[in-house]
Amino acid sequence: MNFSLNNLTVPEVIKATQDNMIGLMHTWGGLSESLQVIEDENCFRIKSPIKHPLFNNILKTKVDQDVHGYVDSIINDYKSQQIPFLWRIWDHDEPDEIGSVLLENGAQQIPGTILMAINLDSFQPLTQPLPELTIQTIGMKRDAVNFSQCACTSFGIPKQFLEPIGELIHKEDPNIVNFVGYVDDTVVSTATLYYCNGLAGIYNVATLLDFQGKGIGMDIMTALLFKAKHDGYHTAILHATPAGLRLYEKLGFIKYGEMIQYLFT
């Protein structure tokens, strides 16, 4: 079933956005030996020897008793291995005071991400494609390595993690489409499309600093949205940083909520 925004309430869009991200982590966990998926009745989280918060997350929280004890156990699990991690809180996560408990335990609240969605049925390109930019899906391993280098540079991920990330990106799954944008022989932009539960999720949108402001982000996003539309999806969702908000609004994305993030270093 492919969902239409016309049939979804705001809480349903937020919940579907969370479920899409969890689905991607489940899929990546099945493709990679280095990404551990841990799930119980209290939370969904991922843990990895890649010691960067983007690869160590709590993505869902529903704790109905002994909140302080449970939070302590999670924190100690990551800290015992000196792994920095993010605790992501959504509107419907429980209990309501979970953010205060995290702050009491040494978390730093950092800028959240804005939850956005777009109706693909009415989507049309806003600009002509840049002639110097070639956008393609990942095929050869060289593309995956280049994707990893561009994304790691853009997101500030240390170079020692390039190889495992490249290996993960190169592995095939029918629900994941990874895109790279080339200018000459240099990958300057990346993005990932993930199909899950009737929604197209967009992740890993990045453009190298020296190539920003040239319309490259617009082009690679347009390629993703047209791909999802061609594949029969009516709705695409993403988590926008403040830096990308203007682009996504220009494309037609609408804000539905915010995911709050707490960082433990």
Buried (B, 14 or more C-beta within 10 A) or exposed (E): EBBBBEEBEEEEBBBBBBBBBBBBBBBBBEBBEBBEBEBEEBBBBBBBBBBBBBBBBBBBBBBEEEBEEBBEEBBEBBBEEEBBBBBBBBBEBBBEEBBEBBEEBEBEBEEBBBBBBBBBEEBEEEEEBBEEBBBEEBEEEBBBBBBBBBBBBBEEBEEEBBEBBBBBBBEEBEEBBBBBBBBEEEBBBBBBBBBBEBBBBBBBBBBBEEBBEBBBBBBBBBBBBBBBBEEEBBBBBBBBEEEBBEBBBEBBBEBBBBBBBBBBE
